[in-house]
Amino acid sequence: MRRIRIGVVGLGFFAQNQLEAWRVIEGAEIAAVCDRDPARVEAARQRYGIERGYTDVAEMLADGGIDAVDVATTPPSHRAIVEQVARAGLAVICQKPMAETLEDARAMVDACRRAGVSFTVHENFRFQRPMREVAGLLRGGAIGEPFFARISFRTPYDVFANQPYLATEERFIILDLGIHLLDLARCFMGDAGDVSCWTKRVNPKIRGEDVATMVLDHGGGRTSVVDCSYATHQVPDPWPQTLVTLEGTEGTIALEADYRLHLIQGDRIATRHVPPQAWPWSRLPLDIIQDSVVALQKHWVESYLAGRPAETSGEDNLKVVELVHAAYADAERRKGQPKRWIKWKA
């Protein structure tokens, strides 16, 4: 099998999962790493046995010997790097969110289209094993025609400890976490034509919103409720698991905590345990995220070698970015309107 040579740009907290995943995927190898911090570059070279290390993307691209670039930096840098890689004629994988603005996201998709290069967004939640199992049941018609979904991620987990920059973002939970859940809603229920959104900032130490509730209209009477919170006090804490309920004309699928997947048809209930695969570097409870990174990157390799777009292509993921910005726009509109409470007469 031909081996795809990967250059990884950005060696921060989450990028370690991508580096570990590339090492176990047949058909791929890390050819070079790049980060503005020389210490990170040297640490990655030593840990992963990589000969080539850079602090400048242009220098890495100029040296050649790379087929694709995995962009694992923070969103403000994505557009410039993706356009640079596209001009070099190389395939691109970009960490989510693809961009902070619709203008940047559309420009990135357009740049890769014009350059004729593959563009994929690292949207890994739909590649979690439980989500693949849910999608498989849906495709198999297990619950007939779905008409309602709830996709929920609620936790008190301190996400800012490992990624402190998130506390300074003006837009936080929808752009960082809700984008995953909106993608799942599309994956299960189809594209949405309308979204209503309510947000709140509970944590006084952060700048953006840490609670959001979104209602999506998927057409044909199909709706979904997407809710996310980093301010929910509960024991036990399901973090980092996403819980899902899908109702259809012939049954219900319920993904509960600890990876318990229920298929309810009439008075019959079938339950399975669908935990993630363990890897030598994975650790509880992050194994669900780490396994999904492997699954996504495996899918990307298969798609690249077959010459077809990956499931989370830039063009497909642009629809998720549009939903994110539509949600923010609706939330802002609601904040500017006077509250009108319905009073019921006895």
Stockholm file with secondary structure:
# STOCKHOLM 1.0

chainA/1-346         MRRIRIGVVGLGFFAQNQLEAWRVIEGAEIAAVCDRDPARVEAARQRYGIERGYTDVAEMLADGGIDAVDVATTPPSHRAIVEQVARAGLAVICQKPMAETLEDARAMVDACRRAGVSFTVHENFRFQRPMREVAGLLRGGAIGEPFFARISFRTPYDVFANQPYLATEERFIILDLGIHLLDLARCFMGDAGDVSCWTKRVNPKIRGEDVATMVLDHGGGRTSVVDCSYATHQVPDPWPQTLVTLEGTEGTIALEADYRLHLIQGDRIATRHVPPQAWPWSRLPLDIIQDSVVALQKHWVESYLAGRPAETSGEDNLKVVELVHAAYADAERRKGQPKRWIKWKA
#=GR chainA/1-346 SS CCCEEEEEECCSTTHHHHHHHHHHSTTEEEEEEECSCHHHHHHHHHHHTCSEEESCHHHHHHTCCCSEEEECSCGGGHHHHHHHHHHTTCEEEEESSSCSSHHHHHHHHHHHHHHTCCEEEECCGGGSHHHHHHHHHHHTTTTSSEEEEEEEEECCCCTTTTCGGGGGCSSCHIIIIIHHHHHHHHHHHCCCSEEEEEEECCCTTSSSCSEEEEEEEEETTEEEEEEEESCCCCSSCCTTCCEEEEEETTEEEEEEGGGEEEEEETTEEEEEECCCCCCTTCCTTTHHHHHHHHHHHHHHHHHHHHTCCCTTBHHHHHHHHHHHHHHHHHHHHHHTSCCCCCCCCC
#=GC SS_cons         CCCEEEEEECCSTTHHHHHHHHHHSTTEEEEEEECSCHHHHHHHHHHHTCSEEESCHHHHHHTCCCSEEEECSCGGGHHHHHHHHHHTTCEEEEESSSCSSHHHHHHHHHHHHHHTCCEEEECCGGGSHHHHHHHHHHHTTTTSSEEEEEEEEECCCCTTTTCGGGGGCSSCHIIIIIHHHHHHHHHHHCCCSEEEEEEECCCTTSSSCSEEEEEEEEETTEEEEEEEESCCCCSSCCTTCCEEEEEETTEEEEEEGGGEEEEEETTEEEEEECCCCCCTTCCTTTHHHHHHHHHHHHHHHHHHHHTCCCTTBHHHHHHHHHHHHHHHHHHHHHHTSCCCCCCCCC
//
